[in-house]
């Protein structure tokens, strides 16, 4: 089992961002950076940073609620690699 921990402040910030309207996408997407720790019951992800996907990185495809291009994912993964953190993509339905 993996435990995910974060602050109420970060969760509020993420929810606020994901609820913003987008010019054509039905929903928004972002990335959460988290550190990894090992607790007595297994891995713990400690979320600490949120980065929204920029509007220009969405692809206009009405078949999906939101589609982001490979540039958004590649950029986020490069940042996570450079900072040595775990990366999770988040969105709402």
Secondary structure by P-SEA (a helix, b strand, c coil): cbbbbbcaaaaaaaaaaaaccccccccccbbbbbbbbbccccbbbbbccccccccccccccccccccccaaaaaaaaaaaaaacbbbbbbbcc
